[in-house]
Amino acid sequence: MEPAQLDRTPFADLDRMPPDLLAKLVAALEEMSRHPEIRRVRHAAWQALRPAPGQRLLDAGCGAGDVARELAAAVAPDGEVVALDHSEGTLAAARARHTEGDITYVTGDVGALDFDDETFDGVWCERVLQHVADADAAIGELARVTRTGGRVCLLDTDWASLAFDGVEEVLADTVIDHMHERLTHHQLDMGRTLRRRLLDHGLTEVTATPVTCFFGDPTSAAVVLPMVNPEVAEETWTTPAGLRTEWFEQVEAAGERGDFLAVLTIWVAAGTV
């Protein structure tokens, strides 16, 4: 994906980041990929995509390549995975972490894929579409490069579902509202729209699974939710002065009492071309 195809999210300009910040982002993505709740989401997606030996699969938006490596193991010994990302920086990280399996790493734009029609037996696209300016065009491309009878599997967040307990409701609502103001409408609700978008593109056997991620302590939540992570730069906050400090004081207190709670739904939708 070229930056012109993306809304102005942090993921639009990864290759413009200083190397140390990009390294921190890659490390954060890797930590997130190991989180039990993200693993639950990916398990649902695995069941929907159904990777099998001998298949050629596309991981569209591969990041540091953790899913691509798992897919490569699933399609071995004769299958292949193409791991595509718009960021050469994250692809470099993925290549550095490659251990085994037939994986080809390429830069590309999910809205204009440089592959022939019906190139792949299946596509995995995780938490990418919320950052793309024209998600429907991207889904059209993912379907175009998938062979007839192949599966397209999409995973994305429903940020509008985010909720907290254990902190003051008004304060939590204020933090959430400020986060929402920084997102476009399709970034907020992308997850819940995936089923409709697949149906609109003519896919059949469409399934949609909401996976509600539960975080029972701040440390667990901070891996996935940036507004709970005190290491996220203060300048990224657009809340009124003093609110960030009050928020983290309440989050910490709730964690110490043991009544902190955060929930977020991530959707898995898949269909047959």
N, C-alpha and C positions, 0 to 999 in steps of 0.2 A: 504494500500500500504506500503510495506516495503521500506526502503531507497534504497535498491539495485535495485528496480524497477523504480527508479526515476532519472532524470537528476539532476545535482547539482543546484537546485533552492532553495530559502529560504524555500519552502514547503517540501523539502526532509527531513529535520531534525528538525521538529517542536518540538519534544519531547526532543531534546537536547538543546533547548533554555532555558536561565534562566527564571524562572517563571514570573518575571516582564515583560520581553520582550514578552513572550507568551500571557500574559494578554493584553498587548498593541495591539498585532496582532489580538486577538479575538475582542477587542473593535473596531479596524479598520474595520474588516470584518462585524461587526454588523452595523457600520455607513454606510458602502458601501451598505449593503442590503437594507437600508432605502432610498438610493439615488433615486430620481425620474427616472433617466435614467436607472438604474439597474432594477427598478420596471417595466419599459417599456419592457426591455429584458425578464424579467420573465413572464410578461403578454403574450408575444408571445409564450413563451415555454409552459405556462399553456394551451393555445389554442391548441398547438400541441400535448401535452400529453393527455389532456382530462381526468383528474382524476375524478372518480365517486364513489359514496357510495358503500361500500362492497369490493372494490379492495384491493389487497395487493401490495404495491409499495415499490421500493428500491430507496433511495436517496444515490447515490454512490458518496461519497466525501461531507459529510453533513456539515462539519465545525461546527459552533456553533448551528446548528439545526434549523435555522429560516425557511427554506423551508420545512424541515421535519414536523414542527409543522403545517404549512399551509396545507400540503398534508394530514396530519392526520385529520384535520378538514374536508377536502373535502371527505375523504373516510368513515367518521363516519356515522352511529354508529357501523357498523359491520366490517369495514375494518381495515387494519393494515399497518403501515409504518416501514420498517427497515432502520435505519439511520446508514450508514457505513462510517468510516473514518480511515485513516492509523494512525492518531495521537490520542493517549489516552488523551492527554491534551485538544484537542478541543472537544473530546467526553465528557470529564468531564464538560467542559463549557456548552455543549448542555444538558447534564443531569441536570445541575444546573438550567437551564432555562426552563426545562420542566414544563408545567402547566397542560395540559390535552391532551387527545388523546392517542390512542394505538400506541406507538412508542417503538421499541426495538433498543437499541444502541449497535453497535458491531464494534470492530476493524477488519480491513480486507484489502486485497490487490485487487484492481480492476483488476489486471492482472491475478489473481488466486482466484476467488471467492469461498468461502467455502459454496456454496449452490447447491442443486440439480438442474438439468435441469428443466426448465419451473416452477420455483418457484413463479414468480411474474407476476402480470398483467401489470406492466409498470415500467420503470426505468427513473429516473431523474439524470443527471450527468452534473454538472455545473462547468465550468472552472477548470476541473481536468486534462483533457487529455493533455493540453499543458505542464504539469509537469511530464508526464509518458513517460518512455523511449520507450515503444512499445505500441503506442496508438491503433494500429489495433488489437493486442492481447487483450487489455482491452475491445475494442468494441465487439470483439468476445465473451468475457465472459459475457458482459452485455446482448448480444443477447441470449446467451445460457441459462441464468437463467430466461429469459422472455418467458412466455407461447406463443404458437402459437396464433396469432391474437392480441397479446399485443403490446404496443408501447415502443420504446426506444427513449428518448428525450435527445439530447446533446446540451449543450451551451458552446461556447468557443470563445476566443478572436482572432481577426486578428490584431496582433500588427503591422504588416507591413502597416496597414491603418492609423496609428496615424499621425496626422498633426496638425499644429498650425498656428495661424495668430495673428497679433498684436505685434509680436516680430520679430527681424531680422531673415530673412529666413536662412542665413548661420549659425547663432547661433542655431536656432531650428534644422536644419539638422544635426549639429554636435552633439547635445544632443541626437537626435534620433539614429544617427549612433552608438554612444557609447552604447546606450541601446541595439541596435540590436546585437552588438558584444558579448554581454553577454548571448544572447539567442541562442538556437539551431534553425535549420531551421524549424523544426516542431513546435517549440514554437512560431515562428513568424507568421506562416500561418495556424495554426491549425483550426481556425474558418472556413475559406473558404474551407477546405478539408473535413469537416464533411459529407457533402452530398455524395461525392464520396466514402468515407469510408463505409457509411451505404449501399450504392448500392453494393459495393464490397463484403459485407457480406450477400448479398442476401435479404436484407429487401425491402419491397414493400411500396407503398403509401408514398414514401419519399418526405418530404417537406423541404425546406431550406429558412429561412427568415433572411436577414441581417438587423440588427437594428443599425443604426448609432447614437451613443451617442454624444450629443452636450453639451459642457460645455462653458457657456458664461462669466464665471468669474473664477479667480484662486481658490477661496475658494471651489467652486463646483467641479472643476477639481481635486483638491488635494485629494478629498475623494476616487477617483478611479485611478488616475494617479500618481504613486510614484515620477516621475521626476518633478512634480509640487508641491509636498508636502515638505515644508522646514523642517519638523520634521523628515524626513527620514535621517538617519545618514550620515554624510558627507563622512565617510570612505567607504560607498557603491558606491560612485561615482568614475568612472575610467577616468573621463575627465581631460584634462590638468589643471594645477594649475590656479586658478582664474576664470575658466570658470563657475563653479557652482555659484559663487557670481554674475558674470555678468548676468547669466541666470535669477536668481531670482530677480535681480534688474529690468530687462526688463519685466519679468512676472508681478511684482508688479506695474510697471509703466503702462503697458497695462491694468491692472485691474482698476487702478485709472482713466485712460482715458475712460474706458468702451468699448475698442475695442479688448480685449483678446478673443481668441477663440481656443478651442481644440476639435477635433473630433476623434472618435475611433469606429470602427465597431465590434460588437459582433454578432456572427451567432447563430441561433437556427436551428437545423436540427433534424428531427424525422422520424421514419419509423416503419412499422409494421413487426413483425417477422412472 
